[in-house]
Amino acid sequence: MVGTHPVYLSIDIDVLDPAHAPGTGTPEIAGMTTRELVNVLRGLAGVNIVAGDIVEVAPAYDHAEITALAAATVACELVNLFARRSQGPRPVASFSGKSKTSADTLAG
């Protein structure tokens, strides 16, 4: 468990199946779909991700540019994770008149 420790997230684009990211130096058969990778990244909300990178993108091997598009999507998801981390718990309206945070709401 990483707890609250800072995390550096490195994503090798060849984790994706060549059908979704052919522009990489080392394609991996039976890899993830882009949707699966995005869902994994979104599942990391709450982890203290402080930095990250995307590696192995080789546009010269991809005439349709879908690898670059997949990498851009992953970069967008990383930025979203950074933004969520910096916001902290968000205030949530309460019917009792008292203000709660989103963490309080989840706790019950």
DRENDO-1510 file (C-alpha; in Angstrom, 1 decimal, always signed):
<recs>
REC; n; res; u; v; w
REC; 1; MET; +0.0; +0.0; +0.0 .
REC; 2; VAL; +1.3; +3.4; -0.9 .
REC; 3; GLY; -0.8; +5.2; +1.7 .
REC; 4; THR; -0.1; +8.9; +1.5 .
REC; 5; HIS; +3.4; +8.5; +0.2 .
REC; 6; PRO; +4.2; +10.4; -3.1 .
REC; 7; VAL; +3.8; +8.2; -6.2 .
REC; 8; TYR; +5.6; +8.6; -9.6 .
REC; 9; LEU; +3.4; +6.9; -12.3 .
REC; 10; SER; +5.2; +5.8; -15.5 .
REC; 11; ILE; +3.0; +4.4; -18.2 .
REC; 12; ASP; +4.6; +2.4; -21.0 .
REC; 13; ILE; +2.2; +2.8; -24.0 .
REC; 14; ASP; +2.9; -0.7; -25.1 .
REC; 15; VAL; +0.7; -1.9; -22.3 .
REC; 16; LEU; -2.0; -1.3; -24.9 .
REC; 17; ASP; -2.8; -3.9; -27.5 .
REC; 18; PRO; -1.2; -3.2; -30.9 .
REC; 19; ALA; -4.7; -2.7; -32.3 .
REC; 20; HIS; -5.0; +0.3; -29.9 .
REC; 21; ALA; -1.4; +1.5; -30.0 .
REC; 22; PRO; +0.6; +0.2; -33.0 .
REC; 23; GLY; +3.2; +3.0; -32.8 .
REC; 24; THR; +5.6; +1.6; -30.2 .
REC; 25; GLY; +9.0; +0.0; -30.4 .
REC; 26; THR; +7.9; -3.2; -28.6 .
REC; 27; PRO; +4.2; -4.1; -29.3 .
REC; 28; GLU; +2.7; -6.4; -26.8 .
REC; 29; ILE; +0.1; -8.9; -28.0 .
REC; 30; ALA; -3.1; -9.3; -25.8 .
REC; 31; GLY; -2.6; -5.9; -24.2 .
REC; 32; MET; -5.2; -3.7; -22.7 .
REC; 33; THR; -7.7; -1.6; -24.6 .
REC; 34; THR; -7.6; +2.2; -24.3 .
REC; 35; ARG; -10.8; +2.1; -22.3 .
REC; 36; GLU; -9.4; -0.4; -19.8 .
REC; 37; LEU; -6.3; +1.8; -19.3 .
REC; 38; VAL; -8.4; +4.9; -18.7 .
REC; 39; ASN; -10.5; +3.0; -16.2 .
REC; 40; VAL; -7.4; +1.9; -14.3 .
REC; 41; LEU; -6.1; +5.5; -14.2 .
REC; 42; ARG; -9.5; +6.8; -13.0 .
REC; 43; GLY; -9.3; +4.2; -10.3 .
REC; 44; LEU; -6.2; +5.8; -8.9 .
REC; 45; ALA; -8.1; +8.9; -7.7 .
REC; 46; GLY; -7.1; +9.5; -4.2 .
REC; 47; VAL; -3.5; +8.2; -4.6 .
REC; 48; ASN; -0.9; +10.9; -4.0 .
REC; 49; ILE; +0.5; +11.0; -7.6 .
REC; 50; VAL; +3.1; +13.8; -7.7 .
REC; 51; ALA; +4.5; +13.2; -11.2 .
REC; 52; GLY; +4.2; +10.8; -14.2 .
REC; 53; ASP; +5.3; +10.1; -17.7 .
REC; 54; ILE; +4.2; +8.2; -20.8 .
REC; 55; VAL; +7.0; +6.3; -22.7 .
REC; 56; GLU; +7.6; +4.2; -25.8 .
REC; 57; VAL; +5.4; +6.3; -28.1 .
REC; 58; ALA; +6.9; +6.0; -31.6 .
REC; 59; PRO; +4.7; +8.0; -34.1 .
REC; 60; ALA; +6.9; +6.8; -37.0 .
REC; 61; TYR; +5.4; +3.3; -36.6 .
REC; 62; ASP; +1.8; +4.5; -36.6 .
REC; 63; HIS; +0.5; +5.9; -39.9 .
REC; 64; ALA; -3.0; +6.6; -38.4 .
REC; 65; GLU; -1.7; +8.4; -35.3 .
REC; 66; ILE; -3.9; +6.5; -32.9 .
REC; 67; THR; -0.9; +5.8; -30.6 .
REC; 68; ALA; -0.3; +9.5; -30.2 .
REC; 69; LEU; -4.0; +10.0; -29.5 .
REC; 70; ALA; -4.0; +7.3; -26.9 .
REC; 71; ALA; -0.9; +8.9; -25.3 .
REC; 72; ALA; -2.7; +12.3; -25.3 .
REC; 73; THR; -5.7; +10.7; -23.6 .
REC; 74; VAL; -3.5; +9.1; -20.9 .
REC; 75; ALA; -1.8; +12.5; -20.4 .
REC; 76; CYS; -5.2; +14.2; -20.0 .
REC; 77; GLU; -6.2; +11.5; -17.4 .
REC; 78; LEU; -2.9; +12.2; -15.5 .
REC; 79; VAL; -3.6; +15.9; -15.4 .
REC; 80; ASN; -7.1; +15.1; -14.1 .
REC; 81; LEU; -5.5; +13.0; -11.3 .
REC; 82; PHE; -3.1; +15.9; -10.4 .
REC; 83; ALA; -6.1; +18.3; -10.3 .
REC; 84; ARG; -8.2; +16.0; -8.1 .
REC; 85; ARG; -5.3; +15.6; -5.7 .
REC; 86; SER; -4.8; +19.3; -5.3 .
REC; 87; GLN; -8.4; +19.9; -4.6 .
REC; 88; GLY; -8.7; +17.8; -1.5 .
REC; 89; PRO; -12.1; +17.0; -0.1 .
REC; 90; ARG; -14.8; +19.1; -1.7 .
REC; 91; PRO; -17.6; +20.6; +0.3 .
REC; 92; VAL; -21.0; +18.9; -0.1 .
REC; 93; ALA; -24.3; +20.4; +0.6 .
REC; 94; SER; -26.2; +19.0; +3.5 .
REC; 95; PHE; -29.9; +19.1; +4.3 .
REC; 96; SER; -29.2; +19.5; +8.0 .
REC; 97; GLY; -27.7; +23.0; +7.3 .
REC; 98; LYS; -24.2; +21.9; +8.3 .
REC; 99; SER; -21.5; +21.7; +5.7 .
REC; 100; LYS; -19.9; +18.3; +5.1 .
REC; 101; THR; -16.9; +17.4; +3.0 .
REC; 102; SER; -17.0; +14.7; +0.4 .
REC; 103; ALA; -14.9; +12.4; +2.7 .
REC; 104; ASP; -17.6; +12.8; +5.4 .
REC; 105; THR; -20.3; +11.9; +3.0 .
REC; 106; LEU; -18.6; +8.7; +1.9 .
REC; 107; ALA; -18.0; +7.8; +5.6 .
REC; 108; GLY; -21.7; +7.9; +6.3 .
</recs>
